[in-house]
Amino acid sequence: MPIVAIWVSSNITHVWYIDANSGEEYYLRRGKCVNVLPSIFRKIWPYDIEIEEEMWINHEKQYMRLHSYNVTGASLAKLEEFSIYAPSQYNRSWCVMFVY
């Protein structure tokens, strides 16, 4: 299971590509939230809010699963999202997103 760093920018602290045995590509990205936070929130929590995103891509079945969540600041607020992107049953050129 080789691990390779594929891209790092000023907002993304880690990006890794893992070739899984299941045939799915796995990506793990960790970045800093760059949204403008209200000044009162910055007084309570002066640190950067870090967010992780896991992504699984299956080219054979044509779908992508995402799991996003905050790593820091969870004592103040918790954010978590699970979503799936897949081709539409009506038109294979369209993409449909399911959030759960």
Z-matrix of the N, CA and C atoms (Angstrom, degrees):
N
C 1 1.439
C 2 1.526 1 108.20
N 3 1.349 2 118.70 1 87.90
C 4 1.454 3 120.28 2 -177.76
C 5 1.519 4 111.97 3 -72.66
N 6 1.326 5 116.23 4 142.20
C 7 1.460 6 122.52 5 177.59
C 8 1.523 7 107.16 6 -115.83
N 9 1.328 8 116.78 7 125.36
C 10 1.451 9 121.72 8 -175.91
C 11 1.520 10 109.24 9 -132.94
N 12 1.321 11 117.51 10 131.36
C 13 1.468 12 120.45 11 173.39
C 14 1.516 13 107.51 12 -77.88
N 15 1.343 14 117.41 13 127.55
C 16 1.457 15 118.60 14 -175.61
C 17 1.522 16 114.50 15 -111.88
N 18 1.340 17 119.11 16 -22.37
C 19 1.462 18 119.57 17 -179.18
C 20 1.513 19 109.82 18 -166.87
N 21 1.308 20 116.72 19 135.77
C 22 1.461 21 121.34 20 176.12
C 23 1.525 22 107.35 21 -138.97
N 24 1.336 23 116.86 22 129.85
C 25 1.462 24 121.60 23 176.53
C 26 1.524 25 108.57 24 -120.02
N 27 1.323 26 116.89 25 -173.28
C 28 1.463 27 119.83 26 -178.84
C 29 1.525 28 112.12 27 -69.53
N 30 1.347 29 118.50 28 -26.09
C 31 1.464 30 121.31 29 -179.49
C 32 1.521 31 112.73 30 -97.84
N 33 1.310 32 117.74 31 -21.41
C 34 1.460 33 122.16 32 -179.96
C 35 1.520 34 107.81 33 -100.04
N 36 1.334 35 117.58 34 120.58
C 37 1.459 36 120.39 35 -176.74
C 38 1.526 37 112.74 36 -89.25
N 39 1.318 38 117.78 37 -31.05
C 40 1.461 39 120.50 38 178.71
C 41 1.526 40 109.69 39 -144.13
N 42 1.307 41 116.48 40 137.14
C 43 1.458 42 121.04 41 171.97
C 44 1.523 43 106.18 42 -138.59
N 45 1.306 44 116.07 43 125.08
C 46 1.455 45 120.57 44 -177.26
C 47 1.513 46 110.13 45 -129.19
N 48 1.304 47 115.97 46 144.86
C 49 1.456 48 122.56 47 175.30
C 50 1.516 49 107.24 48 -116.66
N 51 1.321 50 116.80 49 127.29
C 52 1.458 51 121.17 50 179.21
C 53 1.515 52 108.13 51 -123.33
N 54 1.312 53 117.81 52 123.91
C 55 1.456 54 122.07 53 177.91
C 56 1.527 55 108.43 54 -84.97
N 57 1.319 56 117.01 55 101.05
C 58 1.467 57 121.92 56 -175.64
C 59 1.524 58 110.78 57 -78.67
N 60 1.326 59 116.53 58 151.91
C 61 1.463 60 121.91 59 178.70
C 62 1.521 61 112.24 60 -69.12
N 63 1.308 62 117.48 61 -17.35
C 64 1.468 63 121.50 62 -177.16
C 65 1.522 64 112.76 63 -77.52
N 66 1.303 65 118.42 64 -5.16
C 67 1.451 66 121.00 65 -176.55
C 68 1.520 67 112.61 66 91.07
N 69 1.322 68 117.79 67 -5.53
C 70 1.457 69 122.04 68 177.42
C 71 1.523 70 109.55 69 -91.92
N 72 1.316 71 115.03 70 144.37
C 73 1.457 72 119.87 71 171.68
C 74 1.525 73 107.29 72 -86.58
N 75 1.311 74 116.65 73 139.95
C 76 1.465 75 121.60 74 -178.63
C 77 1.517 76 108.57 75 -123.01
N 78 1.314 77 116.58 76 129.28
C 79 1.457 78 122.46 77 177.56
C 80 1.523 79 108.91 78 -124.59
N 81 1.314 80 116.37 79 139.96
C 82 1.460 81 122.38 80 174.20
C 83 1.524 82 107.13 81 -127.54
N 84 1.324 83 116.05 82 119.49
C 85 1.461 84 120.78 83 179.48
C 86 1.522 85 108.65 84 -120.32
N 87 1.312 86 115.35 85 140.17
C 88 1.464 87 121.15 86 176.71
C 89 1.518 88 107.08 87 -128.79
N 90 1.317 89 115.71 88 124.85
C 91 1.458 90 119.40 89 -177.11
C 92 1.507 91 112.09 90 -140.14
N 93 1.320 92 114.92 91 170.67
C 94 1.462 93 121.54 92 178.21
C 95 1.520 94 108.79 93 -98.64
N 96 1.307 95 116.04 94 140.74
C 97 1.460 96 122.11 95 176.91
C 98 1.524 97 108.07 96 -70.77
N 99 1.330 98 116.97 97 124.35
C 100 1.465 99 120.81 98 -178.68
C 101 1.523 100 111.95 99 -106.38
N 102 1.320 101 117.93 100 8.30
C 103 1.463 102 120.94 101 176.49
C 104 1.522 103 109.85 102 -66.72
N 105 1.297 104 116.17 103 149.57
C 106 1.461 105 121.24 104 177.89
C 107 1.523 106 108.06 105 -75.36
N 108 1.318 107 115.36 106 118.21
C 109 1.462 108 120.38 107 179.61
C 110 1.522 109 109.82 108 -94.55
N 111 1.329 110 118.21 109 146.10
C 112 1.466 111 120.04 110 175.76
C 113 1.530 112 110.69 111 -58.54
N 114 1.311 113 115.64 112 147.13
C 115 1.471 114 120.22 113 -175.84
C 116 1.525 115 112.16 114 -61.52
N 117 1.331 116 118.54 115 -32.04
C 118 1.474 117 120.47 116 178.47
C 119 1.523 118 110.63 117 -65.30
N 120 1.341 119 116.79 118 -36.99
C 121 1.462 120 120.19 119 178.48
C 122 1.522 121 110.57 120 -67.29
N 123 1.333 122 117.44 121 -38.21
C 124 1.464 123 121.33 122 178.18
C 125 1.528 124 111.71 123 -64.91
N 126 1.334 125 118.09 124 -29.03
C 127 1.466 126 121.01 125 177.44
C 128 1.524 127 110.86 126 -72.91
N 129 1.326 128 116.76 127 -33.71
C 130 1.468 129 121.17 128 178.63
C 131 1.523 130 110.44 129 -76.47
N 132 1.337 131 116.76 130 -43.58
C 133 1.464 132 122.05 131 -176.24
C 134 1.527 133 108.19 132 -131.54
N 135 1.352 134 118.66 133 92.55
C 136 1.466 135 120.91 134 -175.10
C 137 1.529 136 114.37 135 -79.10
N 138 1.326 137 117.64 136 -4.15
C 139 1.461 138 121.67 137 -175.32
C 140 1.527 139 110.90 138 -87.25
N 141 1.321 140 115.62 139 161.68
C 142 1.460 141 120.49 140 175.76
C 143 1.524 142 110.03 141 -69.16
N 144 1.322 143 116.32 142 142.88
C 145 1.459 144 121.88 143 174.53
C 146 1.520 145 107.06 144 -89.86
N 147 1.333 146 116.77 145 118.80
C 148 1.459 147 121.20 146 179.52
C 149 1.521 148 109.69 147 -101.62
N 150 1.314 149 114.83 148 140.34
C 151 1.460 150 122.25 149 -177.26
C 152 1.519 151 108.55 150 -126.46
N 153 1.329 152 116.30 151 139.99
C 154 1.464 153 121.41 152 174.51
C 155 1.513 154 109.46 153 -112.30
N 156 1.324 155 114.63 154 146.23
C 157 1.455 156 121.06 155 176.61
C 158 1.526 157 107.99 156 -134.22
N 159 1.320 158 115.18 157 124.27
C 160 1.459 159 120.82 158 174.87
C 161 1.520 160 107.73 159 -104.75
N 162 1.328 161 116.13 160 140.42
C 163 1.455 162 120.09 161 -178.20
C 164 1.529 163 109.58 162 -139.05
N 165 1.328 164 115.50 163 131.91
C 166 1.458 165 122.53 164 175.69
C 167 1.522 166 107.81 165 -117.84
N 168 1.325 167 117.47 166 127.80
C 169 1.461 168 121.64 167 178.80
C 170 1.521 169 108.45 168 -118.73
N 171 1.325 170 116.24 169 127.18
C 172 1.458 171 122.28 170 175.74
C 173 1.525 172 107.27 171 -115.77
N 174 1.341 173 116.46 172 105.25
C 175 1.461 174 121.15 173 -177.62
C 176 1.520 175 111.66 174 -70.99
N 177 1.312 176 116.92 175 -34.36
C 178 1.464 177 120.55 176 -178.08
C 179 1.532 178 111.44 177 -65.84
N 180 1.335 179 116.63 178 -46.29
C 181 1.472 180 121.10 179 -179.34
C 182 1.529 181 112.31 180 -91.08
N 183 1.317 182 117.15 181 -3.74
C 184 1.461 183 124.62 182 176.88
C 185 1.529 184 113.13 183 56.40
N 186 1.318 185 116.07 184 61.12
C 187 1.464 186 119.59 185 172.77
C 188 1.524 187 109.78 186 -147.14
N 189 1.322 188 114.85 187 160.97
C 190 1.456 189 122.16 188 177.33
C 191 1.526 190 107.85 189 -135.49
N 192 1.333 191 116.66 190 129.18
C 193 1.467 192 122.64 191 177.38
C 194 1.522 193 108.60 192 -108.51
N 195 1.331 194 116.28 193 137.81
C 196 1.463 195 122.11 194 178.27
C 197 1.519 196 110.46 195 -125.06
N 198 1.314 197 115.51 196 142.49
C 199 1.461 198 122.17 197 172.97
C 200 1.523 199 106.13 198 -135.70
N 201 1.328 200 117.07 199 114.17
C 202 1.465 201 122.92 200 -178.70
C 203 1.521 202 109.57 201 -118.37
N 204 1.340 203 116.37 202 141.27
C 205 1.468 204 120.57 203 -179.27
C 206 1.521 205 109.40 204 -161.04
N 207 1.339 206 115.68 205 154.81
C 208 1.460 207 119.03 206 177.20
C 209 1.527 208 109.67 207 -85.58
N 210 1.331 209 115.13 208 141.80
C 211 1.462 210 121.81 209 -179.27
C 212 1.526 211 109.95 210 -95.79
N 213 1.322 212 116.69 211 -42.50
C 214 1.462 213 120.72 212 178.51
C 215 1.526 214 109.23 213 -108.96
N 216 1.301 215 116.12 214 159.29
C 217 1.463 216 120.98 215 179.66
C 218 1.510 217 113.96 216 79.16
N 219 1.327 218 117.56 217 9.41
C 220 1.468 219 120.45 218 -178.00
C 221 1.522 220 112.17 219 -67.29
N 222 1.329 221 117.29 220 -19.95
C 223 1.466 222 118.77 221 177.23
C 224 1.533 223 111.01 222 -71.26
N 225 1.338 224 116.98 223 -23.46
C 226 1.466 225 121.23 224 178.44
C 227 1.524 226 112.10 225 -94.44
N 228 1.318 227 116.53 226 -43.50
C 229 1.467 228 121.26 227 -178.60
C 230 1.517 229 108.98 228 -155.21
N 231 1.319 230 116.23 229 142.76
C 232 1.466 231 121.41 230 -179.84
C 233 1.517 232 108.30 231 -116.44
N 234 1.320 233 115.51 232 128.64
C 235 1.451 234 121.92 233 177.48
C 236 1.516 235 107.96 234 -122.52
N 237 1.324 236 117.10 235 129.89
C 238 1.461 237 120.79 236 178.23
C 239 1.518 238 108.35 237 -151.01
N 240 1.330 239 116.05 238 136.95
C 241 1.460 240 120.49 239 179.69
C 242 1.521 241 109.51 240 -141.33
N 243 1.314 242 115.52 241 136.04
C 244 1.457 243 123.19 242 172.31
C 245 1.526 244 106.88 243 -116.70
N 246 1.314 245 118.10 244 130.26
C 247 1.462 246 120.00 245 178.32
C 248 1.520 247 110.37 246 -147.59
N 249 1.321 248 114.72 247 156.18
C 250 1.463 249 122.65 248 178.79
C 251 1.523 250 107.88 249 -129.86
N 252 1.320 251 116.02 250 134.81
C 253 1.459 252 122.43 251 174.04
C 254 1.520 253 107.17 252 -112.49
N 255 1.329 254 116.73 253 129.73
C 256 1.463 255 121.61 254 -178.57
C 257 1.527 256 108.87 255 -148.55
N 258 1.342 257 117.74 256 161.33
C 259 1.465 258 119.88 257 176.45
C 260 1.528 259 111.00 258 -65.73
N 261 1.323 260 116.08 259 146.94
C 262 1.462 261 121.74 260 178.18
C 263 1.524 262 110.14 261 -70.31
N 264 1.324 263 116.39 262 146.04
C 265 1.465 264 120.04 263 177.29
C 266 1.530 265 111.11 264 -72.80
N 267 1.329 266 117.53 265 -17.53
C 268 1.462 267 121.75 266 -178.76
C 269 1.521 268 112.67 267 -90.39
N 270 1.322 269 116.63 268 -31.17
C 271 1.456 270 121.19 269 179.91
C 272 1.526 271 107.37 270 -151.74
N 273 1.325 272 117.97 271 115.12
C 274 1.466 273 122.55 272 -176.02
C 275 1.534 274 112.32 273 -65.70
N 276 1.328 275 117.37 274 -13.98
C 277 1.464 276 120.76 275 177.45
C 278 1.526 277 111.67 276 -82.04
N 279 1.323 278 116.79 277 -13.46
C 280 1.463 279 121.43 278 179.33
C 281 1.520 280 110.35 279 -93.95
N 282 1.318 281 115.24 280 151.52
C 283 1.462 282 121.16 281 177.74
C 284 1.525 283 109.04 282 -111.74
N 285 1.325 284 116.45 283 137.33
C 286 1.455 285 122.71 284 179.13
C 287 1.523 286 107.92 285 -116.07
N 288 1.340 287 116.68 286 137.77
C 289 1.461 288 121.09 287 178.41
C 290 1.524 289 109.23 288 -112.34
N 291 1.329 290 115.65 289 130.42
C 292 1.459 291 122.60 290 175.56
C 293 1.522 292 107.27 291 -112.89
N 294 1.322 293 117.63 292 127.66
C 295 1.464 294 122.34 293 178.33
C 296 1.511 295 107.82 294 -114.94
N 297 1.334 296 116.01 295 131.18
C 298 1.469 297 119.89 296 177.65
C 299 1.495 298 110.40 297 -139.94
